[in-house]
Each structure stands twice: as C-alpha cells, then as structure tokens.
Amino acid sequence: MRRAAIGAVLAAPISALVFAQSASAHALVAREDLPIPAWLFAWAASVVLIVSFFALSVLWKEPRFEREDWRPWGGGLSRALLNPIAEVAAGLIGVFLLGVAIWSGLHGTDAPDRNFALTFIFVTCWLGFPLLSVLLGDVFPPFSPWRAIGRATGGAFRALTGQRPAHLHYPERLGRWPAALGLVAFVWLELIYGAGGLTAGLTPHVTAVAALIYSAYTLAMMAIFGAEEWSRRGEIFAVYFNMFSQLSAFEVRDRRIGRRRLFSGATHWATVPGSVALVVASIGTTSFDGAQEGALRDPISSTFSKLVDAGLSLTASFRVTQSLYLVVCLVGVAALYLIGVQGMRTVRNAPPAPRLRVGFAHTLIPIAFAYLVAHYFSLFVFQEQAQFTYLLSDPLGTGADIFGTAGSGIDYGAVSATAVWYVQVAALVIGHVCRLTLAHDRAIAYWKDYRQASRSQVWMLGVMVGFTCFGLYLLSQANR
C-alpha cells in the first residue's frame, strides 16, 4: 500500500516529464500556430481526394501499372556502379559506418544529441534510405553491412573448401513476417524501451548493444538460410527499404540499371506472405509516434497513472502503457484497411476477400511513405545538419574535430514551422492520391468493367478520407 501511495504521488509529475521528453524526440523544434485552421486543411484535402476519385473514374479506364515495361538504361552507369569492385567498396563502407556507430555508442558520450550512433541509425539510415529508395530504387543492399559480411564469409568458405555453404530452405509461409515483427520491435526499442528509463530517449550505449545483438542474430540467420535469401525476406532494414523502392522508376536486373513505369514495381510486391503486416506495421508505428505526442497523450497518461496505482513500477507502467497503445494503433490501421476490403466484397463479381486483401496491400506503400515524410520531415532536415557537421567531426562527443566542422551547429531557421506544416500536408495529400490511383488501377484489373471498378473504390475512398483526416489531426495536435 505504501509503495502504491508513493507511486501515486510521484506518477503525475514524473509521467508529465516522461511523456514530454519522449514526445519531444520527433516533434517540431519550433512551434507556432498553424497557418490556417486544421479543419480547413482537412476539408481541402478531402475535396482533393474526392475530385481525384471522380477524375480517375472518368479518365482511367484501363490498367496501366500491371506491366512494369522495364527497359535497360544507362549502360555506362551500370558498368561503373554495378561491377564487383564497386560492390565490395560499398559493402566496406557499410561495415565501416556500422562499426563507427557501435564504437561511438559504446565508448562515446552518453549525450544522445552529441553521439554519432543515434542520429546515424535512427535518422540518417532509418529515414534517409526510404527517401533514396523512392527516388533511386533499391540502393540499400550494396551498402548493407550484414549482407557484405555474409557474402564475404560465404566466399571465403567456398575458397577454402571448394564447396558452396549448405543452407536450409527458407519456409515460404514465413515470407516477410520476420521483417514485419522486427520492424515493430525496432520502433518499440526506440520509442518505448528507450524512454522507459525516465530519460529523454534511447541512450547511445543501449543503441550500440542492440546493434551488436541484431548483427549477431542477422548473421546467424544468414548462415542458416543464406545471405541473399535472408536479405530478401527477413532482414528488417533490407526488406523495409525495398518496400519503398517499389514506388521508384528505377530497378536493377542482372547487374543492369533499368527504368520502369513509376509505381509499377509495387503491383506484385504483396504476393509474399507477411507483406500486408509489414506495410500496416509501417503506418501503424508512425501513427503511434505522432499520436503519443497529441491525440493519445491524455489516455496514455491516464492508463500510466492507473498502472502505477496498481503497484507497477514507473518504468514498467510506462512500457506497458506505451506498448498497449502501440498495439491499438497497429490494430486500428489494420481494421481500417480490412473495412475497405470488406466493402469491396459487396460489389458484384468481387474476387475472394483473401485475394483482395493481398492484391490491394501495395496501395498502402505511398501512405506509409507519406506518413514518414509528414511526421519526420523537420527532424530529418535539422538532424542531418548535425550529422554532416559536428557529429561527423566528433562522433564520440569527446571534443575531437576530425574534419574541422565540430564547431558548426544546427540552423533551426533553415525551414520555418509554417513551411514544415505545408510540406506535411502536401505529403499526406499526395500520398493518398497516389494510393487512390494504385487502387483504382488494380480494381480495373480485377473487375475489368471500369464502372464496377469505380464502385468498388467508393469504400476505399472513405478509408482514404479517414486516413487523411486522421493524419492531419495527428499533425495539428503535435503542432500545438
């Protein structure tokens, strides 16, 4: 009883501190009033979606994304970038940077903003590679440190024994499920475990230890199933970044760079088991990160206080509460998508629900990317200034100045809060319009009759309006 009473007394001020600190991790650095009311943005975005829906219904009568029409492009560029020497160099760069991040986390300062590890892993890589993947294609595999180590180990084994390593057959039913679960675990580590110690976020040391554990796990899986197979199916970062590359107009095939129709790479992406879970996890985890800063702040605080009153420690109460609402966000995103799928089933000649569920999953990828841009744009812009100035010169935060940029700082005036808000809204609206376009194209391929295809997408239009308004609501709450 005494412990519960003390916990109840401390819960309010400490929970306010915890939630304020954890929320600030990805919030806008500079806050100011929104340029126009949030409800007006929501109405305008909804009108854009509805107009886009009717325009697609009238003008888009044949599927255009079902065929990729891949064509070789830039022969000289392919020879320069995709030769064995360049691949080895890229792999060495990846291994070196992972080593720097781990070394910085283990031996550098404990100050998160002065240590190379956190910004490099959670901003430069986690947010930078999705952007590069959309623009340039699947650029991560050559730089993957685990793939490089796995391939080098396999090559050494062949050189010594004259035989290929014997790998187990990867179970087809597992598909991308390991990557989907790993994605949720990665976000849980960053947002929940890291903040559970009543600190301002994940510490560099914990990040480095987690990187070592993940590296050991990944290399073990590559030894069992093969470096290439695990990279395609189970390695979190490779699978996650590859998902966004499906939107790109560029793709490498047989060591040749080629161009294809924009977005066409995504049409058959979700045929692998676990793909639906992966894209839902991407949207759900980003939604949770935004919602905990505003929309879910009061419910989270209330649940936290109740758990403390029940006798749980402050750290346990925080982690249980946050984990619960993370699951709520994941289930909510999945439920919205399934509502749209069930709605399509009501249209005559509709395919079976499992086929619809898998067949339209790729249309969520633009939303996943839009949510990333909308929620993390300001964080990326500001932290990348740190990454390529003082963190580059002083990765350990010990006062070094390797490149002469340790005295540089972050220019928070580079992008105004109003400009950030417009970028966020534009990202959400464009992402949802792209999703509508992909869904309409797939509907025509399934129903053949464009009129029935358009009717099937009325449900998805409602879901998209809901997603858009929800996203704008999260942004408006985070900008308060």
Salt bridges, closest charged atoms under 4 A:
GLU66 OE2 - ARG442 NE 2.97
GLU68 OE1 - ARG253 NH2 2.50
GLU68 OE1 - ARG260 NH1 3.91
ASP69 OD1 - ARG67 NH2 3.42
ASP69 OD2 - ARG261 NH2 3.16
GLU87 OE2 - ARG147 NH2 3.26
GLU87 OE2 - ARG151 NH2 3.16
GLU87 OE1 - ARG255 NH2 3.35
GLU190 OE2 - HIS26 NE2 2.96
GLU228 OE2 - ARG147 NH2 3.17
GLU228 OE2 - ARG151 NH1 2.55
GLU229 OE1 - ARG232 NH2 2.78
GLU251 OE1 - ARG253 NE 2.94
GLU251 OE1 - ARG260 NH1 3.03
ASP289 OD2 - HIS26 NE2 3.40
ASP289 OD2 - HIS375 NE2 3.55
GLU293 OE2 - HIS375 NE2 3.72
ASP449 OD1 - ARG451 NE 3.65
